[in-house]
Amino acid sequence: MPGTRVGLIGAGGVAQRHARVLASLPDVQIAGVTDVAADAATALAETYSARVVPDVDALLNEKLDAVYVCVPPFAHGPAERSVIAAGLPLFVEKPISLDLATAHEISRSITDSGVLTAVGHHWRYLAVVEQARDVLADRPVRLVTGSWLDKVPPVPWWPHREQSGGPIVEQAAHVLDLIRHVVGEVAEVTAVGNGTPPVAGATIDGATAAALRFVNGAVGTLTATCVLGWKERAGLDIYADGLALSISETGLTIRDADGTRTMDNDPDIARVAVDRAFVAAVRGENDDIRVPYAEALRTHALALAVAEAAATGRPVAPKSVLSRHG
């Protein structure tokens, strides 16, 4: 089979990670790179013997088979519109936008065009996640506690709500996606932020706590902070009758009447799997895309609902749940 030619929109840390994975896959070529930071685009392109191009239109002239959009939250929209108009398969890194209106518009365009999509919620490819779902298959979840306890990433736009969307939208979206996947849809959220920025000049809360009420009757919490100098924890604790599960990128612990069992997990396997699955789907070899754009939109709606509840002090129903459950 001829090599699959991939274009990258964005050349930051996440794009670099995808480039490393894609270049390691058989018969995949990084064909072109563009970024508003020309130096970053040049450096990434040179690493993989790709062409560096000045803008998205120039990239789309490179006879591509697929495009990755790896831009900051505030930059989503124009790139996706151009790729969809070109009819090319589209991989979008999360979060998919700053607001719900842009994401809904892009989702409608994807539906109308029929282009293949995937979003970078790679936790769905963790083997321990599927093990947890199997264990919970016949036991209703009563309580879930999720957390993302971390630092402020070293990029200038991240501490500004108007550019990143804040920690819930930009970081904790992975946990919220896992909550939806394992527990179910959230009907309503309430939340509070501490109102204290984590670094000078920031416009985000340094800590957020949310309460979640699920459609299936479960209840839960989400806590997030970015005031540490390291990544303390990102994951879920789930409780059903006579059963406790703890899930993170690195493993799964199961506690029940039979004792405690622990399964380790290498998070890099999932980071490779999400790209391998997308490339296989582009080639028509397999269909294991677990988070197409429409599914990521539901997680995004939940993250935005938590952020809105924290900002307003009022309960918020995620818009995707309203549309599906009345």
C-alpha positions in Angstrom: 0.0 0.0 0.0 1.3 3.5 -0.8 2.5 5.5 2.2 -0.1 7.6 4.0 0.7 11.3 3.8 -0.2 13.3 6.9 -0.2 17.0 7.4 0.1 18.7 10.7 -1.5 22.0 11.7 0.3 23.1 14.8 3.9 22.3 15.9 3.7 22.4 19.7 4.3 19.7 22.2 1.1 17.7 21.3 1.8 17.9 17.6 5.4 16.7 18.3 4.1 13.7 20.2 1.7 12.7 17.3 4.6 13.2 14.8 6.8 10.8 16.8 4.1 8.2 16.8 3.0 8.6 13.2 6.6 8.5 12.0 7.0 5.2 13.8 4.1 3.6 12.0 4.7 1.6 8.8 4.2 3.5 5.6 3.2 6.8 7.2 4.9 10.0 6.1 4.7 13.5 7.7 4.3 15.4 4.5 3.9 19.0 5.7 3.7 21.2 8.8 2.3 24.6 9.3 2.2 26.8 12.5 1.8 30.5 13.2 5.2 30.1 15.0 7.4 29.6 11.9 10.4 28.5 13.9 8.5 25.7 15.5 7.0 24.5 12.2 10.5 24.5 10.6 12.0 22.6 13.5 9.3 19.9 13.4 9.3 19.6 9.6 13.1 19.2 9.5 12.9 16.5 12.1 10.8 14.3 9.8 12.0 15.5 6.4 8.6 17.2 5.8 7.8 20.4 3.9 7.2 23.5 6.1 4.4 25.6 4.6 3.1 29.1 5.5 -0.5 28.4 6.1 -3.3 25.8 6.0 -4.2 26.4 2.4 -0.7 25.7 1.4 -0.7 22.5 3.5 -3.8 21.3 1.8 -2.1 21.5 -1.6 0.5 18.8 -0.4 -1.6 15.9 -1.7 -2.5 14.7 1.8 -4.4 11.6 2.9 -5.2 13.1 6.4 -4.7 16.1 8.6 -4.0 16.6 12.3 -5.2 19.8 13.9 -3.1 20.3 17.1 -3.7 24.0 18.0 -4.5 25.8 21.2 -8.2 25.8 22.3 -8.7 29.4 21.1 -7.4 28.6 17.6 -9.9 25.9 16.7 -12.4 26.5 14.0 -10.7 27.9 10.9 -8.4 25.0 10.4 -11.2 22.4 10.8 -13.4 24.3 8.3 -10.7 24.2 5.7 -9.9 20.5 6.1 -13.6 19.6 6.0 -14.0 21.7 2.9 -11.1 19.7 1.3 -12.9 16.5 2.2 -9.9 15.0 4.1 -9.9 12.8 7.2 -9.5 14.9 10.3 -7.9 14.2 13.6 -8.5 17.0 16.2 -6.7 17.4 19.5 -8.8 18.2 22.6 -10.2 20.4 23.7 -12.0 20.8 20.4 -12.9 24.5 20.9 -13.3 27.2 23.5 -17.1 27.4 23.1 -20.0 25.1 22.3 -21.2 27.1 19.3 -18.0 26.5 17.3 -17.9 22.8 18.2 -21.5 22.4 17.1 -20.9 24.2 13.8 -17.9 22.0 13.1 -19.8 18.8 14.0 -22.7 19.7 11.7 -20.2 20.3 8.9 -18.6 16.9 9.5 -22.0 15.3 9.4 -22.9 17.0 6.2 -19.6 16.2 4.5 -19.2 12.7 5.8 -15.4 13.1 6.5 -13.7 10.6 8.8 -12.8 12.1 12.2 -11.1 11.3 15.5 -10.3 13.3 18.6 -7.4 12.7 20.9 -9.1 11.2 23.9 -6.5 8.5 24.0 -7.6 7.2 27.5 -10.4 5.3 25.7 -7.6 3.0 24.4 -6.3 2.1 27.8 -6.7 -1.7 28.3 -7.5 -1.2 32.0 -10.5 1.0 31.0 -12.1 -1.9 29.1 -11.3 -4.2 32.0 -13.1 -1.8 34.3 -16.2 -1.6 32.1 -16.3 -5.4 32.0 -16.2 -5.6 35.8 -19.0 -3.0 36.1 -21.2 -4.6 33.3 -23.7 -6.0 35.8 -23.3 -3.6 38.7 -24.8 -0.1 38.7 -22.4 2.6 39.7 -23.4 4.5 42.8 -20.5 7.0 43.2 -17.6 8.2 41.2 -14.9 10.6 42.2 -12.6 12.0 39.5 -9.6 14.2 39.9 -6.9 16.0 37.9 -4.3 17.4 40.2 -1.4 19.0 38.3 0.7 22.0 37.5 0.3 25.0 35.1 1.8 23.8 31.7 4.7 25.9 30.4 2.8 27.6 27.5 1.9 31.3 27.7 -1.8 31.0 26.8 -2.7 28.3 29.3 -3.4 30.4 32.5 -5.8 32.6 30.6 -9.4 31.5 30.6 -10.2 33.3 27.3 -7.5 31.3 25.6 -7.5 27.9 27.2 -10.9 27.6 28.7 -9.4 26.8 32.1 -8.2 23.6 33.7 -11.5 21.8 33.5 -11.8 22.3 29.8 -8.1 21.9 28.9 -6.9 19.3 31.4 -9.7 17.5 33.2 -11.6 16.8 29.9 -9.7 13.5 29.8 -11.2 12.5 33.2 -14.7 13.7 32.2 -14.5 11.7 29.0 -13.6 8.6 31.0 -16.5 9.3 33.4 -18.9 9.4 30.5 -17.5 6.3 29.0 -17.5 4.2 32.2 -20.3 5.6 34.3 -22.7 7.3 31.8 -24.1 10.7 30.9 -24.3 13.6 33.4 -27.7 15.3 33.8 -26.6 18.2 35.9 -23.5 19.8 37.5 -22.9 22.3 40.2 -19.4 23.6 40.9 -17.3 26.2 42.6 -13.9 27.7 41.9 -11.7 29.2 44.5 -11.3 32.5 42.7 -7.5 32.5 43.3 -5.2 32.4 40.2 -2.4 29.8 40.3 0.2 32.1 38.9 0.6 35.9 38.6 -1.5 37.3 35.8 -3.7 34.2 35.4 -7.5 34.5 34.8 -8.3 30.9 35.8 -9.1 29.4 39.2 -6.3 27.5 40.9 -8.8 24.9 42.1 -12.3 23.7 41.2 -14.7 21.3 42.8 -17.8 20.0 41.1 -20.8 17.7 42.0 -22.3 15.6 39.2 -25.7 14.0 39.0 -26.0 11.3 36.4 -28.9 10.3 34.2 -28.7 6.7 35.6 -29.0 7.9 39.2 -25.3 7.8 40.1 -23.7 10.8 41.8 -20.1 12.0 41.7 -17.5 14.6 42.2 -14.7 16.1 40.1 -11.8 18.0 41.7 -9.1 19.9 39.8 -6.1 22.0 40.7 -3.1 23.4 38.8 -1.2 24.8 41.8 1.3 21.9 42.1 4.8 21.7 40.6 4.1 18.1 39.4 1.3 15.8 38.2 -0.1 14.3 41.4 -3.0 12.4 40.1 -5.4 12.0 37.2 -8.0 9.4 37.3 -11.2 8.0 38.8 -12.4 6.1 41.8 -15.7 4.2 41.2 -17.9 2.5 43.7 -20.7 0.0 43.1 -22.3 -2.5 45.5 -19.5 -4.5 47.1 -17.0 -3.1 44.6 -14.4 -0.4 44.4 -12.3 0.5 41.3 -9.5 2.9 40.9 -8.5 3.8 37.3 -5.6 6.0 36.1 -3.3 6.1 33.1 -0.9 3.7 34.7 -3.2 1.0 36.1 -6.4 -0.4 37.6 -7.1 -1.6 41.1 -10.1 -3.7 41.9 -11.3 -4.3 45.4 -14.2 -6.7 46.2 -15.1 -9.7 48.3 -12.4 -11.7 46.7 -9.6 -9.2 47.7 -7.6 -6.7 45.8 -6.3 -7.1 42.3 -4.0 -4.6 40.5 -3.3 -4.4 36.8 -0.5 -2.1 35.5 -0.8 -0.2 32.3 1.7 1.7 30.1 0.1 5.0 29.0 2.3 5.3 26.0 0.5 2.2 24.5 -2.8 4.2 24.4 -1.0 7.3 22.8 0.2 5.0 20.0 -3.1 3.2 19.7 -5.2 6.3 19.1 -3.0 7.3 16.1 -2.7 3.7 14.8 -6.5 3.4 14.8 -6.9 6.7 12.9 -4.4 5.8 10.2 -5.9 2.3 9.8 -9.4 3.9 9.4 -8.0 6.4 6.8 -6.6 3.4 4.9 -9.8 1.5 5.2 -8.1 -1.3 7.0 -10.0 -1.2 10.3 -12.5 0.9 12.2 -11.5 1.3 15.8 -12.0 5.1 16.2 -13.4 5.3 19.7 -14.0 9.0 19.9 -15.2 10.6 16.6 -15.9 14.3 16.7 -19.5 13.9 17.6 -18.6 11.9 20.7 -15.9 14.4 21.7 -18.6 17.1 21.5 -20.5 15.4 24.3 -17.5 15.4 26.5 -16.8 19.0 25.6 -20.3 20.0 26.5 -19.9 18.4 29.9 -16.6 20.2 30.5 -18.1 23.6 29.5 -21.0 22.9 31.8 -18.7 22.4 34.8 -16.8 25.5 33.9 -20.0 27.5 33.6 -21.4 26.2 36.9 -18.1 27.2 38.6 -18.2 30.7 37.1 -21.9 31.4 37.7 -22.7 29.5 40.9 -25.7 28.0 39.3 -26.6 24.3 38.4 -26.0 23.6 34.7 -27.3 20.8 32.5 -24.8 19.8 29.7 -26.3 20.8 26.4 -25.7 17.5 24.8 -27.7 15.8 27.5 -30.6 18.2 27.0 -30.7 17.4 23.3 -30.8 13.6 23.9 -32.9 13.3 27.1 -35.3 16.2 26.9 
